[in-house]
Amino acid sequence: MQIIVTDRDGREHVLEGLEGWRVMEVIRDWGLPMEAECGGAAICGKCHVRVAREWLDRLPDPQDDELDTLDKLDGVTSCSRLSCQILLTEELDGLRVELASEDAVAEAA
């Protein structure tokens, strides 16, 4: 299964992942800039991405801890999510996300 990631320079990357992996893990493991300091606990905000609008309805709603972290970040939009909270499923094959700017991933804690 694949996700399409637009990096901070506007380049698209088609990345292979496995069902059950976190989008954060896929991005990090393919070598794109993804610090993910909290390891997926939705605390640091370093895995902030913007999901393409056409994919938003296919994602589960964000939980309170994710929303709390997003509230502490700059540059959050209605498409913002923490990639550590998005698990790959067959329904998300082809998911498109954009890495948030470095300013928008400043530590939330």
N, C-alpha and C positions, 0 to 999 in steps of 0.2 A: 504494500500500500504506500501511497505517496502523499507528501505535503509539498506545497509550493510556497517558498519563503522569499520575500523581497528583503534584501539586506539594506543597510543604512546608506548605501551608495546607489540604490535603485536597481541593483542586479537581482534577477530571479534565479533561484536554486530549486531544483526538483530533488527532494530528499526521500529516500526510502526509509520506512519505519515498519514496525510490527504492531499488530493489534495489541492493545493494552499498554503500550508505551505512552509516556507523557510527551506532548508536543515539545516541551522544553528539552527532554532527553534526546529526541531526534535532532533538534537544532544544534544542541551542544555537541553531540557525538559526531556530527558531520563537520565540526570545526568552525561553525559560525559563532560570532561573539555573543555568548549567552553565559553569564556568570553563575546564575542560579545558586547563590550562596546558601540559601536556607534548605536546599535539597528537595524542594517541592512542598514545603509547609505553608505556602501562600503568605509568607511574612516579609521577605526582603524586597519584592517588587522588581527584581533584576531580570525577570523573564517576561516583562510586559511586552505584549504584541497587540497589533490591531488586526482583527479578523475581518476578512472581506465581507461586506454587508450580506451578500447572497448566502453566506454560510452561518450567519448568526442564529437563525431559527433552528438550525440542526444541532446546536450545542446545548448541553444542559444549562439551566440557569446557574449563574454564579452563586456560591454560598456566601454567608455573612463574612467569613474570614477573608475571602477574596475581595469582596466589596470594600471591606475596611482598609485593606492594603491599597487598592486602587484609589481610594479617597485621599491617600497621603502622597500620591504621585503627581507630578506635573505632566501636562500634555495628554491627559486622559480624555478619550472621546467615547461616544456611545458604542464604538466597535472595540474598545479596549478590553483585554482579558489577560490573565496570568497564564502563560503557556504551561505552567506546571499543573494547572487544574483542568487541562483538556486531555482526556485519554483518547487515543486513537481507536476508532471502531471502523468497521466496513463502511458505515454510513458517512464517515469523514474522509474516505479515500478521495484525494484531490483537494483537500482543505487548503485554502489560501490565507496566509498571514503575512504581515509586515512587521519587521523588528521596529520597536519604538526607538526614537532618538536617544542618544546617551543621556540627554537632559531629562528625558521622560522615564528613565530607569534609576534615578537617584534613590538611594536607600530609603525605604519607607519606615523602617524601625527607628 
